[in-house]
Amino acid sequence: MGSLLQFVRRMRYGPPIVVVSGLPRSGTSMMMQMLQAGGLEILTDAVRMPDASNPKGYLEFEAVKNLDKGPPPAWLGQARGKAVKIVSSMVTCLPKTYNYQVIFMRRNLDEVIASQNKMLVDRGTPPDFTQDQQVRALYAMHVEDTLRFLRARRLVSTLVVDYAEALSTPRETAQRVVSFLGMSLDVDRMAATADPALHRNRRSAG
């Protein structure tokens, strides 16, 4: 039934836009790198360069930041059949006129917050650690609300990928992604891109 639905959507709305989403520091860049390694064309402008926090690159597209402003942007039409990274706070702004396949990255929220705090420290902006628990609660609510929104959208299919699992079982994760997308991508090259050494700020499950 799922493959039939994908076929109907493609016939009516064209190739889907592959969206990689999630909280900042949840593994979205890694997933973009996996898709690119597998052979999927990505939409990026290379404005944000690699740094110590993300040595393999962010693969972002600056125009995404304006999704909540004005009419649907022209670049969305150019994104059909490609992958684009859209942070979870902006993914709900996607217009209803396109067909989307969303890969949503989930990561232990304590790791997400620790990673974000580390980035702030590295940039010389000390974070307010006293707000971590409040931020965690807000993030948990935001993630569930966003997934609920995506699952309710008629032209959106969603696959949730756990960051830790992607690193510990990269080939299985890559195969799940390929099956979800219904594309012919190089699973081995995708799996080789997931680097466990980059799993920093590790926390126990929870």
N, C-alpha and C positions, 0 to 999 in steps of 0.2 A: 504493500500500500504506500509505503514511504517513497519508493522509487517511482511509482506511478504519479504521485503528487509532485515530485521533483520534475518529471517529464512535462506535466501539464503546465507547471509554473514557467519552465523554460520556453515552452511553445508560446505562451501568452505574454510573458514579461521579459523574455530574453535571459541570457546567462545570469546566474545569481552573482551578487556582490558578496565576496567572502569577507566577513568582518571579524577581526580579532579584538576582543574586548575584555574588560576586567578592571580592577582597581590598579592605580599606578603601583609598580613594583610587585605585580602578581604573576609575572611570567609572560606578558604579552609580547615583549620584544623577542624572547626565545621562540615563541610560537611563530612569529613572523619569519624568523631566521629558518625555522624548520620548513615552513611552506616554501620559502624561496629556494632552499637547498633541494627540496623535492621537485622543483620545476615549475611552481606556480608563480606567475608574474605578480609583483607587488607594486602598490602605489605608494611611492615615497619621493621626497624631494631632497633628502639628505641635508636638510637645514640643521637639524640637531645631530651633532657629531658624536662618535663614541667617546666615552670618558671612563674614569676609574669605576664609576657605579655600573656602567654598562659597556664593557670593553669591546663587545661584538657589535655594538650599534643599536640605535633605537628604532630605526626603520619607520619613522613617523612621517606624516603628511600635514604640513602646517595649516592648510585650509580646513582641516577637520575642526579646528578650534572655533570656526565661525558657523558651524552647523545650526546653532540655535538662533542665528541672525538672518532675517530675510527669507526669500523664497528658496526652494530646493536648488542647491548649486549645480552648475553645469558639469562639474567634475565627477559627480556621482554616475552620470551616464557613461563616462569613460572608465569607471571602475568595474563595470560588468566583466565577469570572468577573471577578475584580479582580487588580490587580498589587500585590505587597508586596515590599519590599526585605529580604533576609535575607543577612547577611554570610556568606562562605564557611565560616567556622569553625562556623556554626550550621546550615547547610543540610543537613548530614548527620543532623540531629536531626528532620527532618520525618517524621511518622508515615506508615506505608505505606497508610493508609486513604483517601487522597485522590489525585486525578489532578493532576499538576503539569506545567507547561511552564516550564522554567528558561532564562532568558537569562543566560549567564555572561560577565561582562566580563573581558577580559584586557588587561593593560597592561604595557609594558616595566617590568621589576621595579626597575631603577635609578630610573625615574621614580616608581614607587610609594613606594620608600623615601625618596627625596628629598622627595616631597610630605608624607609622614608626618613626616619630620624637621622640615620647615618649620612644620607645624602645632604641633609640640612647642615649637619656638623661639618662635612667636607667642604661645603660652600661658605662656611663662616657664619651661619645663621643658627645659633643654638636653639633646639626645639624645646617646647614646654612639656617635659616628660610627665608632669602631673596630670596632663589631659589624656594620657594614653588610654585609660579604661573607658573614658567617655567617647573618645574617637573610635575605639574598638566596637562599642555598642552601635554607634552611628553607621560604621562600615557594615556591620552584620545586617542591619536593617536595610541599608542601601542595596547590598548584594541581593538579598531576597526579593526586594521590591523590583529591582531591575530584571531579575530572572522571571518573575511573575509577569511583568510587562511584556518581555520578549516572547514568552510562551503563549501569550494571549493574542499576539499579532498574527494575522492571517498569512502574510507573505514572509514569515520568519521561521527558519528552522534553527534550533539551538543545540549545541553540543557543549557540555561542561567538561573541562579538562582540569584535573588536579595537578598543580605545579610539581609537588613532590613525587607524584606517581610518574609524571612525564620524565623526570630525571632518573628515577629508579628503574623504570621499565620503558625506556624510550621507544623501542621497536613496537611494543604493543600499543603504546599511545599513538605513534605515527600511523599504525594500521587502522586504529579507530578513527583517526582524523580523515584518512584517505577514504574509508568506507562511508563516513558521514558525508563527505563532499561528493562522492561518486565520480572522482577524477582519477586519472592515471598519473600518480606521482611516485617518485622514487623513495620508497619507504626506508631503505637502508641509508640513503643520504640524509633523510630527515632525522632518523634516529641518531646518526653520528653527530648531528649539530647540538643535541641536548647535552650540555657539559655539566656533570655533577659538581665540578669544582666551583661552579658559580652559584651553588646553593649556599649562600652565606646567610647570616642571621638566623640560623636554623633553630627551630623550636620543636618541642614535642607536639604531637597531634592534639588538636583542640580548637 
